[in-house]
Amino acid sequence: MTDRFETLIDRQIREAQERGEFDDLPGAGKPLPNRNELNDELWWVKRKLADESLTMPLPPSLALRKEAESALAEARAAATEDEVRRILEEINGKIAEGNRKAMSGPPLNLMPYDVEEFLDAWRERRPGGGS
């Protein structure tokens, strides 16, 4: 048997283990979280965003595409034609402005929506519509 030098800290840890003080700790037997963080130079930004339940901002062109999708869903669920018209005219203004300006991010590739065509389809989906 070899004589092993045991530091004060090592002895305290060993004795605590023998007393079972490390048993049933949260995460026992599970891998350490975020083990690959050191390979990612933005690890701290990603952790902060996750801790705060935030998301990374999208480039303006992608943000407008996402807003347009949301506007269409909102217009489909609208209760009145005036509401549909208001929603589509508002997003059409933003799309026209985005097409006029150079936006950062991928190309916008959106054209303003045809309000009357959308309204025709909206009316068809309504109860009693199209008959």
Z-matrix of the N, CA and C atoms (Angstrom, degrees):
N
C 1 1.453
C 2 1.521 1 107.99
N 3 1.329 2 115.64 1 136.22
C 4 1.459 3 119.49 2 -179.88
C 5 1.519 4 109.21 3 -93.64
N 6 1.310 5 113.60 4 144.41
C 7 1.455 6 118.32 5 174.71
C 8 1.512 7 107.65 6 -78.25
N 9 1.294 8 114.57 7 128.49
C 10 1.475 9 119.37 8 -177.98
C 11 1.509 10 107.50 9 -114.25
N 12 1.324 11 115.13 10 132.00
C 13 1.454 12 119.81 11 176.51
C 14 1.511 13 108.15 12 -79.00
N 15 1.318 14 116.76 13 125.69
C 16 1.453 15 121.86 14 -179.32
C 17 1.523 16 108.35 15 -116.94
N 18 1.325 17 115.34 16 121.39
C 19 1.461 18 119.37 17 179.03
C 20 1.519 19 109.56 18 -73.51
N 21 1.303 20 116.53 19 167.14
C 22 1.457 21 121.63 20 178.34
C 23 1.528 22 110.26 21 -59.24
N 24 1.320 23 116.29 22 -43.09
C 25 1.466 24 120.74 23 179.80
C 26 1.519 25 110.36 24 -64.54
N 27 1.343 26 116.89 25 -45.93
C 28 1.473 27 120.47 26 178.81
C 29 1.528 28 110.42 27 -58.19
N 30 1.337 29 116.96 28 -42.08
C 31 1.460 30 120.55 29 -179.72
C 32 1.529 31 110.86 30 -64.70
N 33 1.338 32 116.58 31 -42.55
C 34 1.462 33 119.91 32 -179.59
C 35 1.535 34 110.99 33 -64.18
N 36 1.321 35 116.85 34 -40.07
C 37 1.470 36 120.83 35 178.08
C 38 1.521 37 109.89 36 -65.36
N 39 1.347 38 117.34 37 -45.90
C 40 1.470 39 121.46 38 -179.67
C 41 1.520 40 110.65 39 -60.07
N 42 1.328 41 116.80 40 -45.04
C 43 1.467 42 120.26 41 -179.05
C 44 1.530 43 111.24 42 -66.02
N 45 1.331 44 117.08 43 -38.25
C 46 1.470 45 120.37 44 178.03
C 47 1.522 46 110.07 45 -65.64
N 48 1.347 47 117.40 46 -38.79
C 49 1.465 48 121.09 47 176.95
C 50 1.527 49 110.12 48 -63.20
N 51 1.324 50 116.45 49 -43.24
C 52 1.459 51 120.35 50 -179.87
C 53 1.523 52 111.64 51 -63.81
N 54 1.326 53 117.69 52 -33.61
C 55 1.461 54 121.87 53 177.61
C 56 1.525 55 111.60 54 -78.91
N 57 1.346 56 117.64 55 -7.56
C 58 1.457 57 121.56 56 178.44
C 59 1.519 58 113.92 57 81.53
N 60 1.316 59 117.90 58 19.42
C 61 1.459 60 120.66 59 -176.99
C 62 1.528 61 113.52 60 -71.25
N 63 1.329 62 117.22 61 -13.97
C 64 1.461 63 119.74 62 178.45
C 65 1.529 64 111.79 63 -101.25
N 66 1.323 65 116.86 64 -0.83
C 67 1.464 66 120.77 65 178.54
C 68 1.520 67 109.83 66 -71.16
N 69 1.301 68 117.00 67 147.40
C 70 1.473 69 123.59 68 175.12
C 71 1.526 70 114.05 69 60.65
N 72 1.307 71 117.57 70 29.16
C 73 1.471 72 119.60 71 173.57
C 74 1.527 73 108.94 72 -76.54
N 75 1.341 74 118.00 73 149.46
C 76 1.475 75 118.94 74 177.04
C 77 1.529 76 109.82 75 -58.63
N 78 1.306 77 115.80 76 135.05
C 79 1.461 78 120.48 77 178.00
C 80 1.510 79 113.75 78 84.04
N 81 1.334 80 118.31 79 3.65
C 82 1.465 81 120.62 80 -179.40
C 83 1.524 82 110.02 81 -58.77
N 84 1.316 83 117.13 82 131.93
C 85 1.448 84 121.97 83 179.02
C 86 1.510 85 114.95 84 79.12
N 87 1.329 86 117.55 85 2.78
C 88 1.468 87 121.28 86 179.95
C 89 1.522 88 109.40 87 -107.48
N 90 1.340 89 117.21 88 153.86
C 91 1.465 90 119.00 89 178.35
C 92 1.522 91 110.87 90 -65.54
N 93 1.300 92 114.98 91 151.38
C 94 1.459 93 119.44 92 177.00
C 95 1.525 94 109.41 93 -65.08
N 96 1.325 95 117.24 94 136.77
C 97 1.471 96 118.78 95 179.46
C 98 1.524 97 111.13 96 -70.64
N 99 1.310 98 115.32 97 150.50
C 100 1.473 99 122.29 98 173.81
C 101 1.520 100 113.13 99 57.26
N 102 1.319 101 116.87 100 39.56
C 103 1.468 102 119.83 101 -178.71
C 104 1.523 103 112.18 102 -64.93
N 105 1.319 104 118.13 103 -24.99
C 106 1.464 105 120.51 104 -177.16
C 107 1.522 106 112.55 105 -95.01
N 108 1.327 107 117.18 106 9.99
C 109 1.460 108 119.97 107 -178.04
C 110 1.521 109 112.58 108 -57.31
N 111 1.298 110 117.26 109 -36.81
C 112 1.454 111 119.88 110 -174.99
C 113 1.525 112 112.42 111 -65.45
N 114 1.335 113 116.99 112 -20.15
C 115 1.458 114 120.79 113 177.77
C 116 1.526 115 111.77 114 -82.82
N 117 1.310 116 117.70 115 -9.50
C 118 1.460 117 122.72 116 -176.51
C 119 1.523 118 108.75 117 -115.97
N 120 1.317 119 116.51 118 114.84
C 121 1.469 120 118.90 119 -176.30
C 122 1.524 121 113.21 120 -68.93
N 123 1.325 122 117.95 121 -16.08
C 124 1.464 123 120.85 122 178.08
C 125 1.528 124 112.19 123 -102.95
N 126 1.344 125 116.86 124 20.70
C 127 1.465 126 120.19 125 -177.11
C 128 1.509 127 111.92 126 -56.28
N 129 1.312 128 117.01 127 -39.89
C 130 1.470 129 119.82 128 -176.38
C 131 1.523 130 111.88 129 -69.61
N 132 1.360 131 116.77 130 -32.48
C 133 1.466 132 120.14 131 177.26
C 134 1.524 133 109.23 132 -68.00
N 135 1.332 134 116.16 133 -45.61
C 136 1.465 135 120.70 134 -179.80
C 137 1.527 136 111.16 135 -62.74
N 138 1.327 137 117.34 136 -40.18
C 139 1.461 138 119.78 137 179.28
C 140 1.530 139 110.57 138 -66.19
N 141 1.328 140 117.03 139 -42.42
C 142 1.463 141 120.93 140 179.56
C 143 1.534 142 110.16 141 -62.53
N 144 1.339 143 116.99 142 -43.75
C 145 1.465 144 120.54 143 178.32
C 146 1.525 145 110.54 144 -60.71
N 147 1.333 146 117.02 145 -42.47
C 148 1.462 147 120.60 146 -179.88
C 149 1.531 148 110.43 147 -67.45
N 150 1.332 149 116.92 148 -43.09
C 151 1.467 150 120.48 149 -179.81
C 152 1.519 151 111.63 150 -62.36
N 153 1.318 152 116.84 151 -34.28
C 154 1.465 153 122.06 152 -177.71
C 155 1.535 154 112.45 153 -94.71
N 156 1.343 155 116.59 154 3.42
C 157 1.469 156 122.31 155 -177.63
C 158 1.525 157 111.56 156 55.31
N 159 1.310 158 116.00 157 43.89
C 160 1.463 159 122.36 158 179.16
C 161 1.522 160 108.87 159 -107.54
N 162 1.320 161 116.50 160 167.37
C 163 1.460 162 121.06 161 175.64
C 164 1.524 163 108.64 162 -124.14
N 165 1.318 164 114.65 163 158.49
C 166 1.461 165 119.67 164 177.27
C 167 1.526 166 107.88 165 -68.96
N 168 1.324 167 116.70 166 138.28
C 169 1.467 168 117.98 167 178.78
C 170 1.526 169 110.59 168 -67.46
N 171 1.324 170 115.00 169 142.00
C 172 1.463 171 121.01 170 177.68
C 173 1.516 172 109.82 171 -85.19
N 174 1.335 173 117.33 172 153.49
C 175 1.462 174 119.00 173 170.67
C 176 1.528 175 108.70 174 -59.68
N 177 1.328 176 117.99 175 149.18
C 178 1.464 177 120.69 176 -175.37
C 179 1.524 178 114.85 177 -51.51
N 180 1.332 179 118.58 178 -39.84
C 181 1.466 180 119.30 179 -178.34
C 182 1.532 181 110.84 180 -66.41
N 183 1.324 182 117.79 181 -39.96
C 184 1.463 183 120.19 182 178.27
C 185 1.525 184 111.12 183 -71.14
N 186 1.327 185 116.87 184 -36.17
C 187 1.470 186 120.07 185 177.67
C 188 1.526 187 110.31 186 -62.41
N 189 1.349 188 116.76 187 -39.95
C 190 1.461 189 119.76 188 179.40
C 191 1.526 190 110.80 189 -69.03
N 192 1.328 191 118.16 190 -37.82
C 193 1.469 192 120.48 191 176.01
C 194 1.528 193 110.30 192 -60.26
N 195 1.327 194 115.69 193 -44.62
C 196 1.462 195 120.38 194 179.61
C 197 1.527 196 110.51 195 -64.21
N 198 1.330 197 116.83 196 -41.45
C 199 1.462 198 120.66 197 177.84
C 200 1.526 199 110.73 198 -63.45
N 201 1.329 200 117.25 199 -37.68
C 202 1.469 201 120.87 200 178.82
C 203 1.528 202 110.58 201 -65.34
N 204 1.327 203 117.80 202 -40.95
C 205 1.470 204 120.91 203 177.31
C 206 1.529 205 110.38 204 -61.85
N 207 1.323 206 116.40 205 -42.59
C 208 1.465 207 120.55 206 178.87
C 209 1.525 208 110.92 207 -65.10
N 210 1.337 209 116.18 208 -38.67
C 211 1.463 210 120.17 209 179.71
C 212 1.525 211 110.31 210 -64.56
N 213 1.334 212 117.70 211 -40.72
C 214 1.463 213 120.30 212 177.80
C 215 1.527 214 111.22 213 -62.78
N 216 1.323 215 116.93 214 -43.16
C 217 1.465 216 120.11 215 178.50
C 218 1.527 217 110.11 216 -63.14
N 219 1.317 218 116.08 217 -41.17
C 220 1.464 219 120.33 218 178.57
C 221 1.531 220 110.68 219 -64.77
N 222 1.328 221 116.82 220 -41.05
C 223 1.466 222 120.50 221 179.77
C 224 1.527 223 110.84 222 -66.40
N 225 1.324 224 117.76 223 -38.17
C 226 1.469 225 120.33 224 178.22
C 227 1.535 226 111.28 225 -62.52
N 228 1.337 227 115.82 226 -33.20
C 229 1.463 228 120.43 227 -177.46
C 230 1.529 229 112.89 228 -91.79
N 231 1.330 230 117.23 229 -1.46
C 232 1.467 231 120.64 230 -176.83
C 233 1.529 232 110.88 231 -62.57
N 234 1.330 233 115.02 232 150.72
C 235 1.469 234 120.66 233 -176.53
C 236 1.523 235 112.75 234 -88.70
N 237 1.333 236 117.57 235 -24.55
C 238 1.466 237 119.58 236 -175.74
C 239 1.528 238 110.27 237 -132.65
N 240 1.323 239 114.75 238 158.38
C 241 1.462 240 120.01 239 176.89
C 242 1.519 241 110.81 240 -63.04
N 243 1.329 242 116.69 241 -37.83
C 244 1.474 243 119.55 242 178.65
C 245 1.521 244 111.26 243 -60.76
N 246 1.327 245 116.43 244 -38.78
C 247 1.459 246 120.50 245 179.36
C 248 1.531 247 110.34 246 -67.46
N 249 1.331 248 117.25 247 -42.84
C 250 1.465 249 121.70 248 177.18
C 251 1.527 250 109.39 249 -58.35
N 252 1.315 251 115.57 250 -49.02
C 253 1.462 252 121.62 251 -179.08
C 254 1.531 253 111.13 252 -58.54
N 255 1.340 254 116.52 253 -45.69
C 256 1.472 255 121.05 254 -179.10
C 257 1.527 256 110.61 255 -61.19
N 258 1.337 257 116.65 256 -46.96
C 259 1.471 258 121.18 257 -178.46
C 260 1.525 259 110.73 258 -61.23
N 261 1.338 260 116.62 259 -47.90
C 262 1.467 261 120.14 260 -176.81
C 263 1.524 262 112.10 261 -69.53
N 264 1.310 263 117.56 262 -38.64
C 265 1.470 264 119.20 263 178.74
C 266 1.523 265 111.04 264 -66.05
N 267 1.325 266 116.56 265 -36.39
C 268 1.469 267 120.06 266 178.19
C 269 1.520 268 111.17 267 -65.04
N 270 1.338 269 117.04 268 -47.82
C 271 1.467 270 119.18 269 -179.42
C 272 1.519 271 110.53 270 -70.56
N 273 1.339 272 118.34 271 -33.83
C 274 1.465 273 120.42 272 176.80
C 275 1.520 274 111.01 273 -61.17
N 276 1.334 275 117.11 274 -38.05
C 277 1.463 276 120.34 275 176.81
C 278 1.515 277 111.63 276 -62.08
N 279 1.315 278 116.06 277 -42.20
C 280 1.476 279 120.24 278 179.14
C 281 1.527 280 110.98 279 -67.67
N 282 1.326 281 116.67 280 -39.44
C 283 1.474 282 120.07 281 178.55
C 284 1.523 283 110.04 282 -64.75
N 285 1.329 284 117.47 283 -45.30
C 286 1.473 285 120.92 284 179.08
C 287 1.524 286 110.27 285 -60.23
N 288 1.321 287 116.67 286 -42.33
C 289 1.471 288 120.43 287 178.55
C 290 1.522 289 110.54 288 -64.74
N 291 1.333 290 116.99 289 -41.27
C 292 1.464 291 120.70 290 178.63
C 293 1.509 292 112.39 291 -64.55
N 294 1.324 293 117.41 292 -34.73
C 295 1.462 294 120.56 293 178.20
C 296 1.528 295 111.49 294 -74.64
N 297 1.319 296 116.79 295 -27.92
C 298 1.470 297 120.31 296 178.54
C 299 1.518 298 112.03 297 -73.67
N 300 1.309 299 116.02 298 -35.65
C 301 1.467 300 121.22 299 -176.86
C 302 1.517 301 110.23 300 -99.01
N 303 1.313 302 114.98 301 158.05
C 304 1.463 303 119.76 302 172.60
C 305 1.531 304 106.65 303 -84.83
N 306 1.331 305 116.23 304 115.15
C 307 1.458 306 121.02 305 179.90
C 308 1.517 307 109.06 306 -100.82
N 309 1.328 308 115.55 307 145.97
C 310 1.461 309 117.62 308 176.33
C 311 1.520 310 108.98 309 -76.17
N 312 1.317 311 115.34 310 153.58
C 313 1.461 312 121.98 311 -177.42
C 314 1.508 313 110.64 312 104.18
N 315 1.322 314 115.94 313 -172.76
C 316 1.467 315 119.70 314 179.24
C 317 1.533 316 110.33 315 -63.84
N 318 1.324 317 116.86 316 161.77
C 319 1.471 318 118.94 317 178.98
C 320 1.522 319 110.76 318 -55.53
N 321 1.321 320 116.28 319 144.73
C 322 1.463 321 121.85 320 -177.00
C 323 1.526 322 111.13 321 -66.69
N 324 1.322 323 117.58 322 -45.55
C 325 1.470 324 122.50 323 178.20
C 326 1.528 325 113.21 324 50.81
N 327 1.321 326 117.56 325 41.53
C 328 1.462 327 121.78 326 176.24
C 329 1.511 328 108.90 327 -126.65
N 330 1.306 329 115.15 328 140.12
C 331 1.459 330 121.16 329 172.65
C 332 1.524 331 107.06 330 -113.28
N 333 1.328 332 117.65 331 149.82
C 334 1.469 333 118.72 332 176.56
C 335 1.527 334 110.38 333 -56.59
N 336 1.319 335 115.25 334 147.04
C 337 1.462 336 121.00 335 -179.04
C 338 1.524 337 110.46 336 -78.03
N 339 1.327 338 116.01 337 146.02
C 340 1.464 339 122.24 338 175.57
C 341 1.525 340 106.95 339 -80.27
N 342 1.322 341 115.73 340 105.42
C 343 1.466 342 121.44 341 -174.31
C 344 1.526 343 111.16 342 -61.26
N 345 1.331 344 117.36 343 -44.53
C 346 1.475 345 120.13 344 -177.47
C 347 1.523 346 111.25 345 -66.34
N 348 1.313 347 117.36 346 -40.84
C 349 1.467 348 120.96 347 177.96
C 350 1.528 349 110.20 348 -63.81
N 351 1.334 350 116.12 349 -42.46
C 352 1.458 351 120.29 350 178.82
C 353 1.530 352 110.52 351 -63.64
N 354 1.337 353 115.71 352 -42.57
C 355 1.465 354 120.25 353 179.44
C 356 1.530 355 111.49 354 -62.50
N 357 1.338 356 117.66 355 -39.46
C 358 1.467 357 120.63 356 177.23
C 359 1.534 358 110.23 357 -58.25
N 360 1.342 359 116.08 358 -46.78
C 361 1.467 360 120.47 359 179.85
C 362 1.526 361 110.35 360 -67.21
N 363 1.330 362 116.94 361 -37.31
C 364 1.471 363 121.68 362 178.94
C 365 1.535 364 110.04 363 -62.55
N 366 1.314 365 115.63 364 -42.91
C 367 1.479 366 120.11 365 179.43
C 368 1.527 367 110.48 366 -63.59
N 369 1.340 368 117.23 367 -39.23
C 370 1.469 369 121.83 368 179.95
C 371 1.531 370 111.21 369 -61.65
N 372 1.327 371 116.42 370 -35.32
C 373 1.473 372 120.50 371 -177.44
C 374 1.535 373 112.12 372 -79.43
N 375 1.301 374 117.16 373 -15.67
C 376 1.471 375 120.90 374 -178.99
C 377 1.523 376 110.08 375 -70.71
N 378 1.331 377 117.29 376 150.69
C 379 1.466 378 119.10 377 175.90
C 380 1.531 379 110.21 378 -58.34
N 381 1.308 380 116.16 379 129.63
C 382 1.461 381 121.01 380 -178.83
C 383 1.517 382 113.12 381 79.61
N 384 1.346 383 117.84 382 0.57
C 385 1.476 384 120.15 383 -179.77
C 386 1.502 385 111.12 384 -76.66
N 387 1.315 386 115.30 385 150.92
C 388 1.464 387 122.35 386 174.50
C 389 1.505 388 115.65 387 74.70
N 390 1.319 389 118.46 388 5.27
C 391 1.453 390 117.04 389 -179.35
C 392 1.498 391 112.39 390 -101.02
